[in-house]
Amino acid sequence: MSFFRANDGTQLYFEDAGEGLPVLCLAGLTRNSRDFDFVAPHLTGVRLIRMDYRGRGLSDNANPLSYSVMQEGADALALLDHLGIAKAAVLGTSRGGLIAMTLAALSKNRLLGAALNDVGPVLEPAFLTQLADFIGVVPNAPDLESLARGTAAWFASEFADVSLDRWRQHVINTHRFEDGKPCLAYDGPGLREAVLATENGSMPDLWPLFSELALLPTAMIHGVNSTLVSAETVREMERRRPDLIVARVPGRGHVPFLDEPEALDALQRWIEALK
């Protein structure tokens, strides 16, 4: 296992595999480097770099005030510095896509391009309100099988034709297990505190951040059943960026697994555009 230290001394976990174009994978809010297990075997010919944000996965917990897009973006750049990489493309799922857009605004010289997995300049308020219902809440399931079946039922309206085996692997990737009982694979109390602290603030206008991706190869992978990103937002992204590579993934909500045919096609076209 590999670790590096962020600018404040927090120890962060990362993985670095393959050779070629460096692609930095940034996960969703409560997730970790395992977020990309399903797509990784398909991304050949690239140097795939993954990291666990502070307070997630195998990385150290930290001050909840540091669980922010700005700090996590700084951590991502620190990882690139640690690896001696001047520029990388970012494949960002949800939170990771917000970090990618932020890096484009603040450190564009470090980016080769960005692929956004079901995240955009407009985030639907209803989804954000629901965060308080689950973030930091320990699963009420006695074992892996119960959690997998419960997860499948919870997402049934958004995700079609997903096997129970896939949901089992998904919950293994997103949870720890102590004596067989599921636990959170992130700093639940700290991340909940960080998210709720911003709940009363107004959502900033993210279109200027999206515009900073101009001239960089950019892809948008949209789960057509997503409750975070609307079809209208994706159409407006296309209008503003006619060269945007777009995948509309049927039978998927927030977020696609990224190994769907539509997602893989978009990612391959994106990688070609980066070369």
N, C-alpha and C positions, 0 to 999 in steps of 0.2 A: 504494500500500500504506500502511496506517495502523499506527502503533505508539504505545504509551504506556509509561511507566516505572512499575514496581512500587515499593513502599515501600523496597526495598533497592537500587533503581537498575537492576534487570534490565529490559531492553527486551523488551516483549511485543507480539506481532502480534495485530490484531483486524480484524474486518469489521463494518460497520454498514450495513444495507440495509433499505429499506422504511419504511413509516410505520404508526403505530398502537400497539397494545399491545406493550411491549418484552418480547421473549423472548430470554433469554440461553442460548445453546447451549454445553454443556460436554461435551467428547468423552471417549472411553475412555482408558485408562491410557497406551497407546503411540501414540495417534492425535492428530488435530489438527482444525482447523476444517473440513477437507474431509469429516469424518465426516458432515456434514449436507447434502452436495451432492444426495443423492437425494431428500430430503424437502423441501428448501428451495423448489422451485417450487410445491409444494402448500400451503405455509403463507402464504396471502394475507391481506392486511389486518393484518399484524403487522410490527413493527420487529424484524427478525431480527439479533441480535448474536452473533457468534462470536469465540472467542479461541483462540489456541494457548497451552497451558500453557508455563511455563518449561521449556526443554530439549526442546520439541517443535516440529515444523513450522518456522515462520519466526521463532520467538522465540529469544532468547539462551539458551545453556546457562548453568547456574548451579551453585552448590554443591549436590551431591547431597543434602545434609541438608535442602535446601529443597524437594526434590521430595516434597511431602507434601500430604495432603488439606487440612490446616489452612492451609498457605501458599498453595496453589492457590485455596482459598476466599477468602483475603485478597486475592489477585490479582484474583479475579472482582469483589469489592466495589470494589477500586481502579479497575477498568475502568468500573463503573457511576458512580463518582465522577467519573472523567475525562469521561464523557459527560453528566454532570449528571442522571443518572437516579436518582430516590429509591427506586423499587421496580421489580422486574422478576420475571417468571416464569422459571423455569429448566427447560429441557429437557435432561436429563442422561443420557448414555449410559454405563452401567457406572460407571467412576470418577466421571464427571460427576454421576451420581445420588447417590453417596456424598457428594460435595461439597454437593449440594442439601440433603440431610438434615442435614448439619453446619451449613450456613447457617441452616436452620430452627431449630436449637438455639441458635445463637450470635447470629444477626442476623435474627430472624424479621420484624422491622419492615422489612426490605429485600425481602422476598419477597411476590409475589402468588400464587404457587402453584408446583407442581413436577410434572413428568412424568418418570417413571423408566423408562429403556429397559433392560430386562432386568437389573435390580439391585434388591436388597431387603435386609431386615434380617438375613437368613441367607444366607451365601455358602458354597457347598458346598466343603468342604476339599480334595477331589480336584482341583478346578479350580485352586485357589490353589497347590497343590503343583506343578502343571504349569507355573506361570509361570516357574519357574527353567529350564525346558527351552527356552524360546524368547525370553525377554526379553533384549535386548541382543545376540542372536545374529544376525549378518549373514546374509541369505538366501544359500543355496547354489544360486543360479540364475544362468545367464549372461546372461539378458535378460528383457525384459518378458513375452514369450510363454511362456517356460518357467516363470516365476514365477506367471503367471495360471493355467496348467494345473496346476501343483503345488498352488496354493491351492484350486482347484476340487476336486481329488482329496482334499485334506486334510479339507475340510469336507463331503464328499459325504454322509456319514452323518447330518449335522445339517441341511443345507440342500438342499431339493428344488427342482427347476425353476428353477435360477439359471443364466442364460446365461453362456457364456464371455465375452461382451462385458461383462457386469456385473462379472465377476471381474477382467477387465482394468482396468476403471475403478477398481475397489476397490483394486487393488495400486498403481495410479498415485496414488490419493489417500493411500495409507499408506506410500509409499516415495519416496526420491529415486533418481535415475538418473545415474550418472557414466559417460560414454562408453558409454551403453546398458546398463550393468550395475546391477542393483538394489542400493541401499544403504538403511540405516535412515534414516527421517525424524525421528529423535529422538536424544537423547544416550544412546546404547546403554550405554556403560560406567557413566555416572552414574546412569541410571535403574535399571540392574541392581543397582548398589551400594545404592541406596535401598530397593529392594524386598527384596533378600536380607537387609538389615539388620533388617527387621521379620519375617522368616520364622519365627524361633524364638519370637516373642512369641505369646501366646494371642490369638485373635480376640475383640475386645470385643463386648459385647452391643449390637447395633445397634437393637433394638426401641425403646429410649427415644428414639433419634434419629427413627425413623419416627413415633413418637407426636407429635413436635414439629410434624409436618405437619398435625395436627388443625386444622380450621377453614380450612385452605387448600385450594383445589381441587387434587386430586391424581389423577394417572393412573399406571397401571402397564401397561407393554407387555412381554409375556412371550413369548419364543420357546419354543414348547412342547417343543422338543428341547434347550433350554438345559442346559448342564452346570454353570452357575454358580448358577442360581436354580431351585429345585424347584417342582413344581406344589403341593406341600404348603405351601410358604412363601407362595405367591400366595393360596391359600385362607385361610391365617391372616391375611394382610394384609386380605383382604376381610372376614373376620369382625370384625377390629378396626376397620375403616373401611368400614361398609356403603355409604357414599357414594363409595367408591373407583371410579374409572373404569378398567375393566380390558379389555385386548385380549389375547387368546390367539392368537398368530400361528402357524398351522400351517406345517410345513416350514421352520422357522427355528430355529437354535440361538442361541448367543451371538455377536453380537447381531443382532436384526432390522435391516434397512436403513432402516426407518421409512416407506418408501413402499408397503408392503403395504396392501391394503384395510382390514384389521382395525386396523392401526396408525393409518392416516389417519383412520378413523372415530373412534377414541379421542382422537386429538389434536384433531380438530375439536370434539368434545364438551367436551374440556378447555378449549379456547380460549373456547368459548361460556360456560363456567362462570366464567371469569376476568373476563368483561366486567361 
